[in-house]
Amino acid sequence: MKNKVRVIVLPLMLIIALLLSSCTAAAPAKEAPEKIIIGNAIALSGPNAPAAALSQVPSYDLWAADVNAAGGIYVKEFDKKIPVEILRYDDTSDVGTAVQLTEKLIVEDKVHFLLPPWGTASNFAIAALVSEHTMPTLGCTVGSKQLADEAAKYPSFFTVLNQASSQGAALVKVAQDLGIKTAAVIHHTDLHGIEFAEVVVPLLEEAGIEIVLNKTYPPGASDLSQLLREVQEANPDALLAFSYPPETFLMTGQMREIGFNPKMFYATVGIAFPVYRDAIAGGGAAEGVMGAGTWNPLVSPEAQGYFDRHVAMHDGAEPDRWASAACYASGQILQQAIEAAGTLDPAAVQAAIASGEFNTILGTVKFENQFNVTYPGEVGQWQNGEFVIIDPGANRQADPIYPKPEWPAP
């Protein structure tokens, strides 16, 4: 009887095993998505829209076009290249809206990855959210000492752009080398302006440069003429402004109107924009004006290639010399991290970003404490139509023009 049981049971077990094996073999492999969807909540309207339309949107679109022209991003787990598509919403230049739309992209739209909004405040605001969802995000228009100090709280947020600490130190060194004795500092009360001032003012004092005026103004101010007259009355060698493009453009026009031409004029965001050279300070008025950054097409053949493709794709429009290249490079970093991880799993890609080295149009990028540790230049100056690197060091492309030439007649 026992032998009969064995005879019956053994074939049954074999049949069950074969059936299980057959089911397993027939189970479909994980299907590759048709596209890698990358979400982007950014200012398409409101005061930040012109800067976003120059620094970020065209560079992201060019990167996506370059990726797709090459067949997409190779993802090892699917053994194929997958094209990318950017899903973009207008945050209306509002920080709260940027956060809400970023959450919608993650939770409702279920995008694979994200591109960030424009500006320090909005980037800082989404850092906790993207980290909560382990969604690696590469900021390219954000500079924040506070974000750097608290980086461990936001492990999914990385910053490609150079920061106030390095830019401010280079700025003060340039001023020292030029023999600047007195300076006026003005800045908006947004996080960008506040943190830049917190870095630069103590460094000016340590360098023995007298601060004859240090005042703030609200972001998006519509008239800075009274403040500029105060600066003019103080008669500093240098005016240092930590500002966003609308304010940078406004103060330039009003300085010309009141005939104020300090020996050194520096502003952070907006000076490096081609529109500043061509329109805001047209007719050669940009010559000798200094600003934050910086990169330019002279940095490398790769940078020149990016510049040329940008101009070709965007009807002759040049990228800015401040953050445009960092925004394109952030796409390159994301692509290389996906390829290194071999998967679209955000956690694996985040780990690849944190530990990897990436070949970009800015050169080799590596993150320490989630911040990029190299950038072509820190301080730029318009000279003969190009925004050249003038900060001291091996990357300097030209000696600074000093004093700044007089504003040309209107």
Legacy VTK file of the C-alpha trace (Angstrom):
# vtk DataFile Version 3.0
C-alpha trace
ASCII
DATASET POLYDATA
POINTS 410 float
0.000 0.000 0.000
2.827 2.377 0.856
4.452 1.722 -2.488
1.217 2.578 -4.295
0.999 5.892 -2.403
4.555 6.721 -3.427
3.791 5.908 -7.038
0.784 8.241 -7.014
2.341 11.112 -4.986
5.630 11.398 -6.857
4.061 11.964 -10.299
1.625 14.466 -8.773
4.485 16.432 -7.224
6.325 16.394 -10.551
3.257 17.672 -12.376
2.735 20.466 -9.818
6.392 21.491 -10.089
6.174 21.575 -13.871
2.992 23.650 -13.712
4.568 26.131 -11.298
7.656 26.362 -13.463
5.497 26.955 -16.523
3.540 29.710 -14.787
6.710 31.423 -13.645
8.256 31.268 -17.104
5.080 32.647 -18.641
4.862 35.596 -16.212
5.471 38.805 -18.177
8.619 40.826 -17.433
8.220 44.334 -16.041
7.090 46.466 -18.930
9.134 49.532 -19.873
7.274 52.852 -19.942
6.848 54.468 -23.349
8.463 57.624 -21.986
10.314 58.830 -18.907
8.031 61.592 -17.641
9.832 64.448 -15.908
7.711 66.984 -14.031
8.482 70.688 -13.839
6.512 73.287 -11.872
8.066 76.618 -12.843
7.213 80.287 -13.387
5.581 80.685 -16.796
3.875 83.884 -15.616
4.516 86.488 -12.929
7.729 88.359 -12.060
9.997 85.285 -12.197
8.782 84.161 -15.621
11.270 86.131 -17.777
14.243 84.720 -15.855
12.824 81.187 -15.880
12.206 81.549 -19.612
15.869 82.391 -20.081
17.758 80.298 -17.538
15.793 77.080 -17.170
13.001 76.338 -19.624
15.052 76.545 -22.855
17.963 74.594 -21.370
15.665 71.839 -20.120
13.941 71.676 -23.503
17.278 71.544 -25.313
18.488 68.746 -23.030
15.311 66.734 -23.659
15.660 67.277 -27.415
19.312 66.181 -27.312
18.429 63.052 -25.316
15.604 62.100 -27.650
17.695 62.745 -30.755
20.054 60.075 -29.410
17.186 57.639 -28.877
16.508 58.334 -25.193
18.083 57.314 -21.889
19.357 53.729 -21.675
17.779 51.905 -18.718
19.448 48.576 -17.993
16.456 46.937 -16.270
14.532 47.223 -19.551
17.603 46.850 -21.796
16.496 49.713 -23.988
16.634 53.445 -24.518
13.522 55.340 -23.433
12.712 58.885 -24.624
11.942 61.660 -22.145
8.986 64.013 -21.928
8.680 67.112 -19.724
5.309 67.698 -18.057
5.308 71.396 -17.140
2.946 73.510 -14.995
2.911 77.261 -14.312
3.580 78.071 -10.659
2.783 81.769 -11.403
5.964 82.837 -9.553
4.272 81.898 -6.264
6.165 79.775 -3.730
3.063 78.088 -2.329
1.835 77.218 -5.803
5.246 75.769 -6.664
4.961 73.419 -3.677
1.374 72.413 -4.497
2.151 71.681 -8.140
5.298 69.765 -7.246
3.214 67.561 -4.943
0.647 67.080 -7.719
3.368 65.984 -10.123
4.641 63.407 -7.622
1.393 62.114 -6.114
-1.228 62.487 -8.863
0.743 62.533 -12.097
3.259 60.019 -10.763
6.130 61.426 -12.787
9.365 59.474 -12.817
11.558 62.452 -11.912
11.416 66.214 -11.346
13.002 69.410 -12.566
12.886 72.294 -10.051
11.206 75.721 -10.060
13.034 79.023 -10.504
14.692 80.911 -7.661
16.043 80.296 -4.202
12.814 80.630 -2.226
10.823 78.162 -4.347
13.670 75.636 -4.476
14.094 75.815 -0.716
10.346 75.380 -0.281
10.188 72.095 -2.234
13.308 70.551 -0.641
11.410 68.907 2.214
8.626 67.668 -0.075
10.894 65.977 -2.620
12.881 64.406 0.213
9.717 63.076 1.835
8.930 61.286 -1.443
12.555 60.348 -2.230
12.396 62.229 -5.508
15.935 63.373 -6.461
15.889 66.987 -7.659
18.765 69.078 -8.999
18.453 72.807 -8.291
20.182 75.119 -10.751
18.854 78.571 -9.816
19.179 78.292 -6.054
21.814 79.664 -3.708
21.247 79.142 -0.010
23.605 78.847 2.925
20.705 77.678 5.077
19.955 74.891 2.628
23.600 73.849 2.710
23.665 73.932 6.521
20.528 71.774 6.674
21.348 69.506 3.734
21.049 66.341 5.839
17.339 67.127 6.334
16.781 67.205 2.564
18.660 64.189 1.142
16.821 64.287 -2.202
17.733 67.888 -3.034
21.019 68.614 -4.817
22.383 71.967 -5.977
24.414 72.439 -9.168
24.823 76.243 -9.094
27.720 77.815 -7.203
26.801 79.454 -3.920
27.018 82.786 -2.112
29.896 81.524 0.043
32.234 81.023 -2.920
30.847 83.847 -5.048
30.953 86.309 -2.163
34.532 85.441 -1.231
35.651 85.873 -4.854
33.776 89.175 -5.129
35.496 90.621 -2.066
38.883 89.401 -3.325
38.282 91.189 -6.642
37.358 94.379 -4.761
40.470 94.093 -2.598
42.737 93.567 -5.584
41.243 96.625 -7.303
41.944 98.793 -4.268
38.309 99.409 -3.338
38.179 101.456 -0.116
34.443 102.015 0.327
31.340 100.080 -0.674
27.557 100.391 -0.498
25.478 97.218 -0.164
21.803 97.028 -1.152
19.693 93.882 -1.355
16.128 92.641 -1.521
14.584 90.901 1.487
14.128 87.592 -0.319
16.262 84.671 0.907
18.746 85.204 -1.951
19.507 88.806 -1.015
19.540 88.217 2.724
22.006 85.326 2.534
24.299 87.054 0.048
24.519 90.060 2.343
25.178 87.831 5.345
28.171 86.366 3.507
29.607 89.487 1.869
29.222 92.181 4.542
31.464 90.452 7.132
34.030 89.654 4.429
34.129 93.323 3.377
34.713 94.324 6.984
37.477 91.742 7.395
39.105 93.068 4.218
39.140 96.601 5.626
36.622 97.910 3.090
34.366 100.506 4.710
30.636 99.948 4.230
29.217 103.445 3.842
25.617 102.259 3.369
23.824 98.949 3.900
20.100 98.961 3.099
17.331 96.641 1.963
14.334 96.980 -0.320
11.327 94.704 -0.992
11.507 92.130 -3.795
9.899 93.404 -6.973
10.316 97.070 -6.009
9.006 99.373 -8.737
11.163 102.380 -7.866
14.680 102.375 -6.443
15.598 105.940 -7.350
15.477 107.304 -3.795
17.678 104.481 -2.497
20.105 104.961 -5.372
20.323 108.687 -4.634
21.272 107.798 -1.054
24.004 105.553 -2.411
25.139 108.287 -4.773
25.310 110.746 -1.890
27.470 108.306 0.086
29.848 108.225 -2.915
31.227 104.678 -2.538
33.899 103.217 -4.783
31.656 100.171 -5.291
27.935 99.470 -5.364
27.164 95.811 -4.610
23.547 94.760 -5.158
22.136 91.345 -4.323
19.075 91.343 -6.538
16.844 89.502 -8.986
16.533 90.502 -12.670
13.602 92.982 -12.477
15.410 94.934 -9.740
18.786 94.628 -11.457
17.329 96.026 -14.669
15.452 98.763 -12.795
18.481 99.999 -10.866
20.618 100.048 -13.991
18.142 102.301 -15.785
17.700 104.574 -12.775
21.444 104.850 -12.144
21.835 106.067 -15.700
18.953 108.505 -15.269
20.465 110.150 -12.173
24.012 110.041 -13.521
25.386 107.675 -10.896
28.423 105.737 -12.135
30.441 104.093 -9.346
33.925 102.833 -10.142
32.643 99.285 -9.565
29.062 98.128 -10.096
28.137 94.529 -9.287
24.715 92.872 -9.073
23.930 89.198 -8.691
21.128 87.937 -10.951
20.355 89.559 -14.289
23.697 91.129 -15.209
24.809 87.938 -16.996
21.667 87.853 -19.150
22.142 88.681 -22.855
19.108 90.973 -22.637
21.038 93.055 -20.113
23.908 93.515 -22.564
21.665 94.090 -25.573
18.727 96.095 -24.231
18.836 97.058 -20.558
22.376 98.399 -20.878
22.457 98.578 -24.647
24.754 100.719 -26.707
27.831 99.458 -24.926
26.600 100.476 -21.456
27.171 96.967 -20.093
30.932 97.285 -20.558
32.674 96.874 -17.215
29.546 95.870 -15.263
30.126 92.867 -12.978
27.770 90.114 -11.897
27.391 86.651 -10.422
28.125 83.442 -12.236
29.795 82.508 -14.282
30.360 80.411 -17.384
30.558 81.295 -21.070
31.111 79.461 -24.370
34.866 80.025 -24.071
35.060 77.686 -21.057
35.295 74.483 -23.131
34.361 72.937 -26.495
31.407 71.280 -24.751
30.192 74.653 -23.468
30.552 76.114 -26.955
28.569 73.222 -28.415
25.769 73.767 -25.903
25.781 77.491 -26.690
25.547 76.865 -30.434
22.723 74.316 -30.107
20.824 76.664 -27.771
21.071 79.517 -30.277
20.012 77.229 -33.138
17.030 75.774 -31.278
15.735 79.029 -29.796
15.710 81.350 -32.811
19.043 82.993 -32.109
18.472 83.517 -28.381
21.652 83.087 -26.345
21.666 81.333 -22.969
22.521 83.478 -19.963
26.041 83.289 -18.528
24.755 82.698 -14.982
22.738 79.489 -14.559
21.621 78.269 -17.999
24.565 75.904 -18.328
23.958 74.571 -14.806
20.358 73.801 -15.766
21.424 71.890 -18.868
24.124 70.131 -16.825
21.517 69.035 -14.272
19.761 67.128 -17.054
23.067 65.508 -18.000
23.584 64.491 -14.371
20.097 62.988 -14.120
20.628 60.999 -17.316
24.016 59.655 -16.233
22.645 58.756 -12.786
19.741 56.806 -14.328
22.178 54.961 -16.578
24.518 54.237 -13.649
21.644 52.969 -11.480
20.214 50.939 -14.367
16.703 51.632 -13.171
14.009 54.293 -12.902
13.736 53.716 -9.174
14.168 57.214 -7.658
15.979 55.953 -4.546
18.605 54.172 -6.646
19.033 57.207 -8.879
19.350 59.462 -5.826
22.134 57.238 -4.483
23.880 57.406 -7.856
23.734 61.220 -7.844
25.089 61.422 -4.306
28.071 59.177 -4.985
28.902 59.720 -8.644
31.047 61.975 -10.808
29.412 63.387 -13.923
30.772 64.705 -17.193
28.881 67.888 -18.065
29.236 71.064 -20.076
30.476 72.670 -16.833
33.228 70.063 -16.545
33.252 67.284 -13.958
30.533 67.657 -11.353
30.694 65.918 -7.982
28.494 66.566 -4.980
29.688 67.048 -1.438
27.010 67.543 1.188
24.633 67.544 -1.846
26.261 70.658 -3.336
28.358 70.808 -6.497
31.922 71.686 -5.501
33.153 73.097 -8.838
31.961 75.832 -11.185
33.837 77.553 -14.012
33.768 81.033 -12.451
32.451 83.078 -9.540
32.517 86.701 -10.768
31.961 87.829 -14.343
32.251 91.137 -16.184
31.002 92.268 -19.574
34.003 92.908 -21.783
33.691 93.415 -25.541
30.338 91.663 -25.677
31.208 88.575 -23.590
30.692 87.928 -19.893
34.207 86.838 -18.959
35.482 85.258 -15.744
37.466 87.794 -13.706
37.715 86.194 -10.278
41.276 85.377 -9.203
42.489 81.887 -9.968
43.357 79.496 -12.747
40.021 80.004 -14.535
40.369 83.791 -14.922
39.844 84.734 -18.569
40.642 88.459 -18.356
41.794 91.094 -15.894
38.957 93.263 -14.545
38.205 96.575 -16.209
38.490 99.242 -13.505
37.151 101.797 -13.071
33.944 101.013 -14.891
33.583 103.203 -18.005
31.080 106.057 -17.874
27.542 105.240 -18.927
27.161 106.218 -22.575
24.898 109.160 -23.341
21.220 108.131 -23.843
LINES 1 411
410 0 1 2 3 4 5 6 7 8 9 10 11 12 13 14 15 16 17 18 19 20 21 22 23 24 25 26 27 28 29 30 31 32 33 34 35 36 37 38 39 40 41 42 43 44 45 46 47 48 49 50 51 52 53 54 55 56 57 58 59 60 61 62 63 64 65 66 67 68 69 70 71 72 73 74 75 76 77 78 79 80 81 82 83 84 85 86 87 88 89 90 91 92 93 94 95 96 97 98 99 100 101 102 103 104 105 106 107 108 109 110 111 112 113 114 115 116 117 118 119 120 121 122 123 124 125 126 127 128 129 130 131 132 133 134 135 136 137 138 139 140 141 142 143 144 145 146 147 148 149 150 151 152 153 154 155 156 157 158 159 160 161 162 163 164 165 166 167 168 169 170 171 172 173 174 175 176 177 178 179 180 181 182 183 184 185 186 187 188 189 190 191 192 193 194 195 196 197 198 199 200 201 202 203 204 205 206 207 208 209 210 211 212 213 214 215 216 217 218 219 220 221 222 223 224 225 226 227 228 229 230 231 232 233 234 235 236 237 238 239 240 241 242 243 244 245 246 247 248 249 250 251 252 253 254 255 256 257 258 259 260 261 262 263 264 265 266 267 268 269 270 271 272 273 274 275 276 277 278 279 280 281 282 283 284 285 286 287 288 289 290 291 292 293 294 295 296 297 298 299 300 301 302 303 304 305 306 307 308 309 310 311 312 313 314 315 316 317 318 319 320 321 322 323 324 325 326 327 328 329 330 331 332 333 334 335 336 337 338 339 340 341 342 343 344 345 346 347 348 349 350 351 352 353 354 355 356 357 358 359 360 361 362 363 364 365 366 367 368 369 370 371 372 373 374 375 376 377 378 379 380 381 382 383 384 385 386 387 388 389 390 391 392 393 394 395 396 397 398 399 400 401 402 403 404 405 406 407 408 409
